[in-house]
Amino acid sequence: MDIIDGKGQGLLMLLHGGPGTGKTLTAESIAEMQERPLYRVTCGDIGIEPKEVEEVTLSLARLGGVVWILLIIHNNNYILTYITVVLLDEADVFLEERSFTDQKRNAIISIFLRVLEYYDGILILTTNRVGSFDEAFKSRIHLALAYPKLNEEDRLKIWQNFMQMLPRSGERVDMDDLRMNLPKLARIEVNGRQIRNVVTMARHLAKYRGEMLRAKHMQDALRSVEKFNEYLSDVKGIQDDERARGLTLR
C-alpha cells in the first residue's frame, strides 16, 4: 500500500551471491510454487540505450500485472488473476552505482528506478556484484536474500539431488558406487552449476566408453573442472570469491 495510487503495489526481490549458488533456481521455484509463469530476461534483452531501456522495462511492467480470464464453469464467471513472475538475471548493469563520467549509464539507472516505483508484479533481480549497488535501490527492494559460497554439506545435498534423478534417464547407472563416493565428491569445491555440468559430462563419458555410469566418470569430469579453476586462479593470482571480496563486489 502506498500514499500515491498506483505505487508500491509490486514485490521486488533481490537474490545476490556468487555464481552457481541457487539464485536462478530460487526464482524458478517461486514461479512453480505460485503456479505462475516465469518470464526470464537479461540485460541483453533490454538493451543499453536509454530509450529502448525505457520501452522494454515499461512493457515488462505491464507484463508483470497481466490478468487472464480463464474459467467459465456452470454459467458462473470466474476471473483468475495470474501475475507473471519476471526474472531479470545478472541485473548488474542496472544496479551499479551512478558516476559523474557516464551519463548514459546514469540515464539508464534513473529510468529503471522510475519503472520500479510503479511496478505492480513480482520482479526478481539476481546479481553477483551487490557491492557495486547504487544506494537508491536499497529502499526499493522488499526482500533481499544472500547466497553464500557452498560448503561441503551444501554440495553433498546438491550431489544427492542429481544422483536421485539419474535412474529416470534410462541409462545404466551403478547407484551403489555413486552413493558410496558422494562424500568424496562433495569435498571438491565447485558450485551448483558446475556440479550439474560434471554430471552431464560424466554421463556422456560413460556412454562414449560403453560403460555403466560410476563415480570414476564423475571424478574424471571433476578433474577437468578443477584444472580449469586452478588455471584461472593462477592467471588472476587469486580465487574468484577472494577477488570479489577484495573489490567489495560481494
Order of alpha helices (4+ residues) and beta strands (2+ residues): beta-alpha-beta-alpha-alpha-beta-beta-beta-alpha-alpha-beta-beta-alpha-alpha-alpha-alpha-alpha
